[in-house]
Amino acid sequence: MKSLKDFKKVFLRKGETKQVEFTITPEKLSFYDRKMNFIIEPGEFEIMGGSSSRDIDLQETILTVK
């Protein structure tokens, strides 16, 4: 399941590049379970970044929560 956790709008001039950073906090990976407890499950999370979730050139990394 994909879920948007952060967003920044960046304007670039032709040929310009910029580095964009995000902080992934435990709260951003938490969700409400069936009993309405706000939890974070242990496991691997695939973090993707790009101009769109449909972008075939998404940058990806794996984050492990223990």
N, CA, C and O atoms as a Tripos MOL2 file, in Angstrom:
@<TRIPOS>MOLECULE
protein
  264   263    66     0     0
PROTEIN
NO_CHARGES

@<TRIPOS>ATOM
      1 N           0.8430   -1.1630    0.0000 N.3       1 MET1
      2 CA          0.0000    0.0000    0.0000 C.3       1 MET1
      3 C           0.8980    1.2400    0.0000 C.2       1 MET1
      4 O           1.8230    1.3400    0.8060 O.2       1 MET1
      5 N           0.6280    2.1640   -0.8910 N.am      2 LYS2
      6 CA          1.3530    3.4370   -0.9240 C.3       2 LYS2
      7 C           0.5600    4.4770   -0.1510 C.2       2 LYS2
      8 O          -0.6700    4.5090   -0.1990 O.2       2 LYS2
      9 N           1.2870    5.3210    0.5590 N.am      3 SER3
     10 CA          0.6590    6.3800    1.3280 C.3       3 SER3
     11 C           1.5940    7.5870    1.3500 C.2       3 SER3
     12 O           2.7750    7.4540    1.6690 O.2       3 SER3
     13 N           1.0700    8.7510    1.0120 N.am      4 LEU4
     14 CA          1.8630    9.9760    1.0110 C.3       4 LEU4
     15 C           2.1450   10.3940    2.4480 C.2       4 LEU4
     16 O           1.2190   10.5580    3.2420 O.2       4 LEU4
     17 N           3.4250   10.5690    2.7850 N.am      5 LYS5
     18 CA          3.8100   10.9280    4.1420 C.3       5 LYS5
     19 C           4.4100   12.3140    4.2440 C.2       5 LYS5
     20 O           4.4580   12.8790    5.3360 O.2       5 LYS5
     21 N           4.8640   12.8730    3.1490 N.am      6 ASP6
     22 CA          5.4310   14.2150    3.1690 C.3       6 ASP6
     23 C           5.4110   14.7680    1.7530 C.2       6 ASP6
     24 O           5.3160   14.0130    0.7850 O.2       6 ASP6
     25 N           5.5010   16.0770    1.6340 N.am      7 PHE7
     26 CA          5.4150   16.7150    0.3360 C.3       7 PHE7
     27 C           6.1170   18.0580    0.3950 C.2       7 PHE7
     28 O           5.9490   18.8100    1.3560 O.2       7 PHE7
     29 N           6.8890   18.3580   -0.6090 N.am      8 LYS8
     30 CA          7.4900   19.6880   -0.7610 C.3       8 LYS8
     31 C           7.4010   20.0780   -2.2220 C.2       8 LYS8
     32 O           7.7160   19.2830   -3.1070 O.2       8 LYS8
     33 N           6.9750   21.2900   -2.4680 N.am      9 LYS9
     34 CA          6.9260   21.8120   -3.8220 C.3       9 LYS9
     35 C           8.2220   22.5690   -4.0720 C.2       9 LYS9
     36 O           8.5700   23.4830   -3.3240 O.2       9 LYS9
     37 N           8.9330   22.1860   -5.1240 N.am     10 VAL10
     38 CA         10.2290   22.7790   -5.4330 C.3      10 VAL10
     39 C          10.1840   23.3250   -6.8550 C.2      10 VAL10
     40 O           9.8180   22.6080   -7.7870 O.2      10 VAL10
     41 N          10.5470   24.5700   -7.0210 N.am     11 PHE11
     42 CA         10.5930   25.1780   -8.3450 C.3      11 PHE11
     43 C          12.0300   25.1620   -8.8490 C.2      11 PHE11
     44 O          12.9500   25.5650   -8.1370 O.2      11 PHE11
     45 N          12.2150   24.7030  -10.0600 N.am     12 LEU12
     46 CA         13.5400   24.6180  -10.6590 C.3      12 LEU12
     47 C          13.5730   25.3550  -11.9850 C.2      12 LEU12
     48 O          12.6060   25.3390  -12.7460 O.2      12 LEU12
     49 N          14.6870   25.9930  -12.2480 N.am     13 ARG13
     50 CA         14.9110   26.5700  -13.5760 C.3      13 ARG13
     51 C          15.4750   25.4740  -14.4680 C.2      13 ARG13
     52 O          15.9590   24.4540  -13.9770 O.2      13 ARG13
     53 N          15.4130   25.6790  -15.7410 N.am     14 LYS14
     54 CA         15.9320   24.6990  -16.6870 C.3      14 LYS14
     55 C          17.3930   24.3880  -16.3650 C.2      14 LYS14
     56 O          18.2260   25.2890  -16.2730 O.2      14 LYS14
     57 N          17.6920   23.0860  -16.1950 N.am     15 GLY15
     58 CA         19.0480   22.6410  -15.9130 C.3      15 GLY15
     59 C          19.4440   22.7140  -14.4380 C.2      15 GLY15
     60 O          20.5240   22.2540  -14.0680 O.2      15 GLY15
     61 N          18.5860   23.2830  -13.5970 N.am     16 GLU16
     62 CA         18.9000   23.4360  -12.1800 C.3      16 GLU16
     63 C          18.5600   22.1450  -11.4170 C.2      16 GLU16
     64 O          17.6090   21.4440  -11.7620 O.2      16 GLU16
     65 N          19.3370   21.8480  -10.3960 N.am     17 THR17
     66 CA         19.0380   20.7240   -9.5090 C.3      17 THR17
     67 C          19.0530   21.2250   -8.0690 C.2      17 THR17
     68 O          19.7350   22.1970   -7.7430 O.2      17 THR17
     69 N          18.3020   20.5550   -7.2260 N.am     18 LYS18
     70 CA         18.2730   20.8690   -5.8020 C.3      18 LYS18
     71 C          18.1600   19.5650   -5.0360 C.2      18 LYS18
     72 O          17.5890   18.5880   -5.5210 O.2      18 LYS18
     73 N          18.7130   19.5620   -3.8300 N.am     19 GLN19
     74 CA         18.5660   18.4230   -2.9420 C.3      19 GLN19
     75 C          17.4200   18.7230   -1.9880 C.2      19 GLN19
     76 O          17.3590   19.7980   -1.3920 O.2      19 GLN19
     77 N          16.5120   17.7610   -1.8500 N.am     20 VAL20
     78 CA         15.3660   17.9060   -0.9590 C.3      20 VAL20
     79 C          15.4760   16.8270    0.1070 C.2      20 VAL20
     80 O          15.7300   15.6640   -0.2060 O.2      20 VAL20
     81 N          15.2860   17.2060    1.3660 N.am     21 GLU21
     82 CA         15.3880   16.2530    2.4680 C.3      21 GLU21
     83 C          14.0800   16.1690    3.2330 C.2      21 GLU21
     84 O          13.3740   17.1640    3.3960 O.2      21 GLU21
     85 N          13.7660   14.9600    3.7030 N.am     22 PHE22
     86 CA         12.6030   14.7100    4.5360 C.3      22 PHE22
     87 C          13.0460   13.9220    5.7580 C.2      22 PHE22
     88 O          13.9990   13.1450    5.6930 O.2      22 PHE22
     89 N          12.3600   14.1210    6.8620 N.am     23 THR23
     90 CA         12.6060   13.3370    8.0580 C.3      23 THR23
     91 C          11.4240   12.3970    8.2540 C.2      23 THR23
     92 O          10.2800   12.8340    8.3810 O.2      23 THR23
     93 N          11.7180   11.1010    8.2770 N.am     24 ILE24
     94 CA         10.6780   10.1030    8.4940 C.3      24 ILE24
     95 C          10.6460    9.7930    9.9850 C.2      24 ILE24
     96 O          11.5540    9.1490   10.5090 O.2      24 ILE24
     97 N           9.6060   10.2490   10.6630 N.am     25 THR25
     98 CA          9.4560   10.0300   12.1000 C.3      25 THR25
     99 C           8.5600    8.8130   12.3420 C.2      25 THR25
    100 O           7.8280    8.3970   11.4440 O.2      25 THR25
    101 N           8.6120    8.2420   13.5420 N.am     26 PRO26
    102 CA          7.7180    7.1190   13.8390 C.3      26 PRO26
    103 C           6.2480    7.4720   13.6250 C.2      26 PRO26
    104 O           5.4630    6.6320   13.1870 O.2      26 PRO26
    105 N           5.8800    8.7040   13.9320 N.am     27 GLU27
    106 CA          4.4860    9.1240   13.7510 C.3      27 GLU27
    107 C           4.0490    9.0360   12.2890 C.2      27 GLU27
    108 O           2.8880    8.7460   12.0030 O.2      27 GLU27
    109 N           4.9780    9.2870   11.3670 N.am     28 LYS28
    110 CA          4.6310    9.2250    9.9410 C.3      28 LYS28
    111 C           4.4200    7.7990    9.4670 C.2      28 LYS28
    112 O           3.8040    7.5850    8.4230 O.2      28 LYS28
    113 N           4.9190    6.8130   10.2120 N.am     29 LEU29
    114 CA          4.7430    5.4130    9.8520 C.3      29 LEU29
    115 C           3.6470    4.7390   10.6790 C.2      29 LEU29
    116 O           3.3610    3.5570   10.4850 O.2      29 LEU29
    117 N           3.0400    5.4790   11.5910 N.am     30 SER30
    118 CA          2.0050    4.9350   12.4610 C.3      30 SER30
    119 C           0.6470    4.9630   11.7770 C.2      30 SER30
    120 O           0.4220    5.7030   10.8190 O.2      30 SER30
    121 N          -0.2420    4.1420   12.2930 N.am     31 PHE31
    122 CA         -1.6070    4.0890   11.7760 C.3      31 PHE31
    123 C          -2.5190    3.5500   12.8660 C.2      31 PHE31
    124 O          -2.0500    3.0290   13.8780 O.2      31 PHE31
    125 N          -3.8240    3.6770   12.6570 N.am     32 TYR32
    126 CA         -4.8050    3.1370   13.5960 C.3      32 TYR32
    127 C          -5.1170    1.6950   13.2200 C.2      32 TYR32
    128 O          -5.4560    1.4010   12.0740 O.2      32 TYR32
    129 N          -5.0000    0.7920   14.2020 N.am     33 ASP33
    130 CA         -5.3390   -0.6050   13.9430 C.3      33 ASP33
    131 C          -6.8460   -0.7980   14.0920 C.2      33 ASP33
    132 O          -7.5860    0.1690   14.2710 O.2      33 ASP33
    133 N          -7.2970   -2.0490   14.0180 N.am     34 ARG34
    134 CA         -8.7430   -2.3370   14.0850 C.3      34 ARG34
    135 C          -9.3660   -1.9410   15.4090 C.2      34 ARG34
    136 O         -10.5660   -1.6740   15.4760 O.2      34 ARG34
    137 N          -8.5620   -1.9000   16.4670 N.am     35 LYS35
    138 CA         -9.0600   -1.5080   17.7890 C.3      35 LYS35
    139 C          -8.8590   -0.0250   18.0590 C.2      35 LYS35
    140 O          -9.0320    0.4400   19.1850 O.2      35 LYS35
    141 N          -8.4910    0.7170   17.0120 N.am     36 MET36
    142 CA         -8.2710    2.1590   17.0590 C.3      36 MET36
    143 C          -7.0990    2.5500   17.9580 C.2      36 MET36
    144 O          -7.0900    3.6340   18.5420 O.2      36 MET36
    145 N          -6.1020    1.6470   18.0660 N.am     37 ASN37
    146 CA         -4.8470    1.9820   18.7270 C.3      37 ASN37
    147 C          -3.9060    2.5620   17.6830 C.2      37 ASN37
    148 O          -3.7870    2.0220   16.5830 O.2      37 ASN37
    149 N          -3.2370    3.6610   18.0210 N.am     38 PHE38
    150 CA         -2.2880    4.2930   17.1110 C.3      38 PHE38
    151 C          -0.9610    3.5620   17.2740 C.2      38 PHE38
    152 O          -0.2910    3.7170   18.2950 O.2      38 PHE38
    153 N          -0.5750    2.7660   16.2780 N.am     39 ILE39
    154 CA          0.5920    1.8870   16.4050 C.3      39 ILE39
    155 C           1.5310    2.0350   15.2130 C.2      39 ILE39
    156 O           1.1760    2.5970   14.1770 O.2      39 ILE39
    157 N           2.7270    1.5150   15.3940 N.am     40 ILE40
    158 CA          3.6480    1.3180   14.2870 C.3      40 ILE40
    159 C           4.0820   -0.1350   14.3510 C.2      40 ILE40
    160 O           4.5320   -0.6080   15.3940 O.2      40 ILE40
    161 N           3.9520   -0.8300   13.2560 N.am     41 GLU41
    162 CA          4.3260   -2.2320   13.2040 C.3      41 GLU41
    163 C           5.7910   -2.3680   12.8290 C.2      41 GLU41
    164 O           6.2930   -1.6060   12.0030 O.2      41 GLU41
    165 N           6.4810   -3.3310   13.4260 N.am     42 PRO42
    166 CA          7.8670   -3.5790   13.0110 C.3      42 PRO42
    167 C           7.8950   -4.1770   11.6120 C.2      42 PRO42
    168 O           6.9330   -4.8110   11.1770 O.2      42 PRO42
    169 N           8.9860   -3.9720   10.9240 N.am     43 GLY43
    170 CA          9.1410   -4.5380    9.5890 C.3      43 GLY43
    171 C           9.8950   -3.6000    8.6790 C.2      43 GLY43
    172 O          10.4700   -2.6040    9.1170 O.2      43 GLY43
    173 N           9.8830   -3.9340    7.4100 N.am     44 GLU44
    174 CA         10.5700   -3.1220    6.4140 C.3      44 GLU44
    175 C           9.5740   -2.2250    5.6930 C.2      44 GLU44
    176 O           8.4860   -2.6550    5.3120 O.2      44 GLU44
    177 N           9.9690   -0.9780    5.5170 N.am     45 PHE45
    178 CA          9.1630   -0.0050    4.7970 C.3      45 PHE45
    179 C           9.9660    0.4720    3.5960 C.2      45 PHE45
    180 O          11.1280    0.8540    3.7350 O.2      45 PHE45
    181 N           9.3560    0.4510    2.4260 N.am     46 GLU46
    182 CA         10.0080    0.9500    1.2140 C.3      46 GLU46
    183 C           9.6650    2.4290    1.0860 C.2      46 GLU46
    184 O           8.5030    2.7950    0.9110 O.2      46 GLU46
    185 N          10.6830    3.2680    1.1750 N.am     47 ILE47
    186 CA         10.5120    4.7140    1.0800 C.3      47 ILE47
    187 C          10.8510    5.1260   -0.3450 C.2      47 ILE47
    188 O          11.9270    4.8080   -0.8510 O.2      47 ILE47
    189 N           9.9230    5.8380   -0.9940 N.am     48 MET48
    190 CA         10.1180    6.2430   -2.3880 C.3      48 MET48
    191 C           9.9850    7.7500   -2.5060 C.2      48 MET48
    192 O           9.1590    8.3650   -1.8320 O.2      48 MET48
    193 N          10.7980    8.3400   -3.3610 N.am     49 GLY49
    194 CA         10.7380    9.7720   -3.6040 C.3      49 GLY49
    195 C          10.8200   10.0650   -5.0850 C.2      49 GLY49
    196 O          11.5470    9.4000   -5.8220 O.2      49 GLY49
    197 N          10.0760   11.0590   -5.5130 N.am     50 GLY50
    198 CA         10.0880   11.4270   -6.9210 C.3      50 GLY50
    199 C           9.0650   12.5060   -7.2000 C.2      50 GLY50
    200 O           8.4780   13.0710   -6.2770 O.2      50 GLY50
    201 N           8.8560   12.7860   -8.4570 N.am     51 SER51
    202 CA          7.9310   13.8530   -8.8350 C.3      51 SER51
    203 C           6.4750   13.4070   -8.7850 C.2      51 SER51
    204 O           5.5700   14.2400   -8.7590 O.2      51 SER51
    205 N           6.2460   12.0910   -8.7710 N.am     52 SER52
    206 CA          4.8910   11.5490   -8.7500 C.3      52 SER52
    207 C           4.9620   10.0910   -8.3330 C.2      52 SER52
    208 O           5.9650    9.4270   -8.5970 O.2      52 SER52
    209 N           3.9200    9.5740   -7.6870 N.am     53 SER53
    210 CA          3.9080    8.1550   -7.3260 C.3      53 SER53
    211 C           3.8830    7.2760   -8.5740 C.2      53 SER53
    212 O           4.1980    6.0880   -8.5010 O.2      53 SER53
    213 N           3.5140    7.8450   -9.7030 N.am     54 ARG54
    214 CA          3.5100    7.1000  -10.9650 C.3      54 ARG54
    215 C           4.8340    7.2190  -11.7090 C.2      54 ARG54
    216 O           5.0060    6.6220  -12.7720 O.2      54 ARG54
    217 N           5.7700    7.9890  -11.1550 N.am     55 ASP55
    218 CA          7.0700    8.2250  -11.7740 C.3      55 ASP55
    219 C           7.8590    6.9220  -11.8230 C.2      55 ASP55
    220 O           8.0400    6.2700  -10.7950 O.2      55 ASP55
    221 N           8.3290    6.5380  -13.0040 N.am     56 ILE56
    222 CA          9.0970    5.2890  -13.1140 C.3      56 ILE56
    223 C          10.5270    5.4620  -12.6110 C.2      56 ILE56
    224 O          11.2390    4.4740  -12.4380 O.2      56 ILE56
    225 N          10.9560    6.6960  -12.3750 N.am     57 ASP57
    226 CA         12.3120    6.9690  -11.8980 C.3      57 ASP57
    227 C          12.3410    7.3140  -10.4060 C.2      57 ASP57
    228 O          13.1830    8.0980   -9.9690 O.2      57 ASP57
    229 N          11.4220    6.7290   -9.6180 N.am     58 LEU58
    230 CA         11.4000    7.0010   -8.1850 C.3      58 LEU58
    231 C          12.6940    6.5320   -7.5280 C.2      58 LEU58
    232 O          13.2140    5.4650   -7.8540 O.2      58 LEU58
    233 N          13.2060    7.3320   -6.6080 N.am     59 GLN59
    234 CA         14.3490    6.9230   -5.7990 C.3      59 GLN59
    235 C          13.7950    6.1120   -4.6290 C.2      59 GLN59
    236 O          12.8310    6.5300   -3.9880 O.2      59 GLN59
    237 N          14.3970    4.9570   -4.3460 N.am     60 GLU60
    238 CA         13.8740    4.0770   -3.3210 C.3      60 GLU60
    239 C          14.9410    3.6890   -2.3050 C.2      60 GLU60
    240 O          16.1210    3.5770   -2.6340 O.2      60 GLU60
    241 N          14.5070    3.4880   -1.0750 N.am     61 THR61
    242 CA         15.3650    2.9590   -0.0200 C.3      61 THR61
    243 C          14.4820    2.1670    0.9420 C.2      61 THR61
    244 O          13.2660    2.3550    0.9770 O.2      61 THR61
    245 N          15.0960    1.2890    1.7120 N.am     62 ILE62
    246 CA         14.3570    0.4760    2.6750 C.3      62 ILE62
    247 C          14.6670    0.9720    4.0860 C.2      62 ILE62
    248 O          15.8280    1.1930    4.4290 O.2      62 ILE62
    249 N          13.6310    1.1440    4.8970 N.am     63 LEU63
    250 CA         13.7420    1.5430    6.2890 C.3      63 LEU63
    251 C          13.2280    0.3810    7.1330 C.2      63 LEU63
    252 O          12.1150   -0.0960    6.9120 O.2      63 LEU63
    253 N          14.0220   -0.0800    8.0950 N.am     64 THR64
    254 CA         13.6100   -1.1900    8.9520 C.3      64 THR64
    255 C          13.2430   -0.6730   10.3250 C.2      64 THR64
    256 O          14.0220    0.0420   10.9560 O.2      64 THR64
    257 N          12.0470   -1.0350   10.7950 N.am     65 VAL65
    258 CA         11.5740   -0.6800   12.1270 C.3      65 VAL65
    259 C          11.5800   -1.9480   12.9630 C.2      65 VAL65
    260 O          11.0090   -2.9660   12.5710 O.2      65 VAL65
    261 N          12.2340   -1.8780   14.1220 N.am     66 LYS66
    262 CA         12.3260   -3.0630   15.0050 C.3      66 LYS66
    263 C          11.3920   -2.9300   16.1830 C.2      66 LYS66
    264 O          11.3330   -3.8230   17.0280 O.2      66 LYS66
@<TRIPOS>BOND
     1     1     2 1
     2     2     3 1
     3     3     4 2
     4     3     5 am
     5     5     6 1
     6     6     7 1
     7     7     8 2
     8     7     9 am
     9     9    10 1
    10    10    11 1
    11    11    12 2
    12    11    13 am
    13    13    14 1
    14    14    15 1
    15    15    16 2
    16    15    17 am
    17    17    18 1
    18    18    19 1
    19    19    20 2
    20    19    21 am
    21    21    22 1
    22    22    23 1
    23    23    24 2
    24    23    25 am
    25    25    26 1
    26    26    27 1
    27    27    28 2
    28    27    29 am
    29    29    30 1
    30    30    31 1
    31    31    32 2
    32    31    33 am
    33    33    34 1
    34    34    35 1
    35    35    36 2
    36    35    37 am
    37    37    38 1
    38    38    39 1
    39    39    40 2
    40    39    41 am
    41    41    42 1
    42    42    43 1
    43    43    44 2
    44    43    45 am
    45    45    46 1
    46    46    47 1
    47    47    48 2
    48    47    49 am
    49    49    50 1
    50    50    51 1
    51    51    52 2
    52    51    53 am
    53    53    54 1
    54    54    55 1
    55    55    56 2
    56    55    57 am
    57    57    58 1
    58    58    59 1
    59    59    60 2
    60    59    61 am
    61    61    62 1
    62    62    63 1
    63    63    64 2
    64    63    65 am
    65    65    66 1
    66    66    67 1
    67    67    68 2
    68    67    69 am
    69    69    70 1
    70    70    71 1
    71    71    72 2
    72    71    73 am
    73    73    74 1
    74    74    75 1
    75    75    76 2
    76    75    77 am
    77    77    78 1
    78    78    79 1
    79    79    80 2
    80    79    81 am
    81    81    82 1
    82    82    83 1
    83    83    84 2
    84    83    85 am
    85    85    86 1
    86    86    87 1
    87    87    88 2
    88    87    89 am
    89    89    90 1
    90    90    91 1
    91    91    92 2
    92    91    93 am
    93    93    94 1
    94    94    95 1
    95    95    96 2
    96    95    97 am
    97    97    98 1
    98    98    99 1
    99    99   100 2
   100    99   101 am
   101   101   102 1
   102   102   103 1
   103   103   104 2
   104   103   105 am
   105   105   106 1
   106   106   107 1
   107   107   108 2
   108   107   109 am
   109   109   110 1
   110   110   111 1
   111   111   112 2
   112   111   113 am
   113   113   114 1
   114   114   115 1
   115   115   116 2
   116   115   117 am
   117   117   118 1
   118   118   119 1
   119   119   120 2
   120   119   121 am
   121   121   122 1
   122   122   123 1
   123   123   124 2
   124   123   125 am
   125   125   126 1
   126   126   127 1
   127   127   128 2
   128   127   129 am
   129   129   130 1
   130   130   131 1
   131   131   132 2
   132   131   133 am
   133   133   134 1
   134   134   135 1
   135   135   136 2
   136   135   137 am
   137   137   138 1
   138   138   139 1
   139   139   140 2
   140   139   141 am
   141   141   142 1
   142   142   143 1
   143   143   144 2
   144   143   145 am
   145   145   146 1
   146   146   147 1
   147   147   148 2
   148   147   149 am
   149   149   150 1
   150   150   151 1
   151   151   152 2
   152   151   153 am
   153   153   154 1
   154   154   155 1
   155   155   156 2
   156   155   157 am
   157   157   158 1
   158   158   159 1
   159   159   160 2
   160   159   161 am
   161   161   162 1
   162   162   163 1
   163   163   164 2
   164   163   165 am
   165   165   166 1
   166   166   167 1
   167   167   168 2
   168   167   169 am
   169   169   170 1
   170   170   171 1
   171   171   172 2
   172   171   173 am
   173   173   174 1
   174   174   175 1
   175   175   176 2
   176   175   177 am
   177   177   178 1
   178   178   179 1
   179   179   180 2
   180   179   181 am
   181   181   182 1
   182   182   183 1
   183   183   184 2
   184   183   185 am
   185   185   186 1
   186   186   187 1
   187   187   188 2
   188   187   189 am
   189   189   190 1
   190   190   191 1
   191   191   192 2
   192   191   193 am
   193   193   194 1
   194   194   195 1
   195   195   196 2
   196   195   197 am
   197   197   198 1
   198   198   199 1
   199   199   200 2
   200   199   201 am
   201   201   202 1
   202   202   203 1
   203   203   204 2
   204   203   205 am
   205   205   206 1
   206   206   207 1
   207   207   208 2
   208   207   209 am
   209   209   210 1
   210   210   211 1
   211   211   212 2
   212   211   213 am
   213   213   214 1
   214   214   215 1
   215   215   216 2
   216   215   217 am
   217   217   218 1
   218   218   219 1
   219   219   220 2
   220   219   221 am
   221   221   222 1
   222   222   223 1
   223   223   224 2
   224   223   225 am
   225   225   226 1
   226   226   227 1
   227   227   228 2
   228   227   229 am
   229   229   230 1
   230   230   231 1
   231   231   232 2
   232   231   233 am
   233   233   234 1
   234   234   235 1
   235   235   236 2
   236   235   237 am
   237   237   238 1
   238   238   239 1
   239   239   240 2
   240   239   241 am
   241   241   242 1
   242   242   243 1
   243   243   244 2
   244   243   245 am
   245   245   246 1
   246   246   247 1
   247   247   248 2
   248   247   249 am
   249   249   250 1
   250   250   251 1
   251   251   252 2
   252   251   253 am
   253   253   254 1
   254   254   255 1
   255   255   256 2
   256   255   257 am
   257   257   258 1
   258   258   259 1
   259   259   260 2
   260   259   261 am
   261   261   262 1
   262   262   263 1
   263   263   264 2
@<TRIPOS>SUBSTRUCTURE
     1 MET1         2 RESIDUE 1 A MET
     2 LYS2         6 RESIDUE 1 A LYS
     3 SER3        10 RESIDUE 1 A SER
     4 LEU4        14 RESIDUE 1 A LEU
     5 LYS5        18 RESIDUE 1 A LYS
     6 ASP6        22 RESIDUE 1 A ASP
     7 PHE7        26 RESIDUE 1 A PHE
     8 LYS8        30 RESIDUE 1 A LYS
     9 LYS9        34 RESIDUE 1 A LYS
    10 VAL10       38 RESIDUE 1 A VAL
    11 PHE11       42 RESIDUE 1 A PHE
    12 LEU12       46 RESIDUE 1 A LEU
    13 ARG13       50 RESIDUE 1 A ARG
    14 LYS14       54 RESIDUE 1 A LYS
    15 GLY15       58 RESIDUE 1 A GLY
    16 GLU16       62 RESIDUE 1 A GLU
    17 THR17       66 RESIDUE 1 A THR
    18 LYS18       70 RESIDUE 1 A LYS
    19 GLN19       74 RESIDUE 1 A GLN
    20 VAL20       78 RESIDUE 1 A VAL
    21 GLU21       82 RESIDUE 1 A GLU
    22 PHE22       86 RESIDUE 1 A PHE
    23 THR23       90 RESIDUE 1 A THR
    24 ILE24       94 RESIDUE 1 A ILE
    25 THR25       98 RESIDUE 1 A THR
    26 PRO26      102 RESIDUE 1 A PRO
    27 GLU27      106 RESIDUE 1 A GLU
    28 LYS28      110 RESIDUE 1 A LYS
    29 LEU29      114 RESIDUE 1 A LEU
    30 SER30      118 RESIDUE 1 A SER
    31 PHE31      122 RESIDUE 1 A PHE
    32 TYR32      126 RESIDUE 1 A TYR
    33 ASP33      130 RESIDUE 1 A ASP
    34 ARG34      134 RESIDUE 1 A ARG
    35 LYS35      138 RESIDUE 1 A LYS
    36 MET36      142 RESIDUE 1 A MET
    37 ASN37      146 RESIDUE 1 A ASN
    38 PHE38      150 RESIDUE 1 A PHE
    39 ILE39      154 RESIDUE 1 A ILE
    40 ILE40      158 RESIDUE 1 A ILE
    41 GLU41      162 RESIDUE 1 A GLU
    42 PRO42      166 RESIDUE 1 A PRO
    43 GLY43      170 RESIDUE 1 A GLY
    44 GLU44      174 RESIDUE 1 A GLU
    45 PHE45      178 RESIDUE 1 A PHE
    46 GLU46      182 RESIDUE 1 A GLU
    47 ILE47      186 RESIDUE 1 A ILE
    48 MET48      190 RESIDUE 1 A MET
    49 GLY49      194 RESIDUE 1 A GLY
    50 GLY50      198 RESIDUE 1 A GLY
    51 SER51      202 RESIDUE 1 A SER
    52 SER52      206 RESIDUE 1 A SER
    53 SER53      210 RESIDUE 1 A SER
    54 ARG54      214 RESIDUE 1 A ARG
    55 ASP55      218 RESIDUE 1 A ASP
    56 ILE56      222 RESIDUE 1 A ILE
    57 ASP57      226 RESIDUE 1 A ASP
    58 LEU58      230 RESIDUE 1 A LEU
    59 GLN59      234 RESIDUE 1 A GLN
    60 GLU60      238 RESIDUE 1 A GLU
    61 THR61      242 RESIDUE 1 A THR
    62 ILE62      246 RESIDUE 1 A ILE
    63 LEU63      250 RESIDUE 1 A LEU
    64 THR64      254 RESIDUE 1 A THR
    65 VAL65      258 RESIDUE 1 A VAL
    66 LYS66      262 RESIDUE 1 A LYS
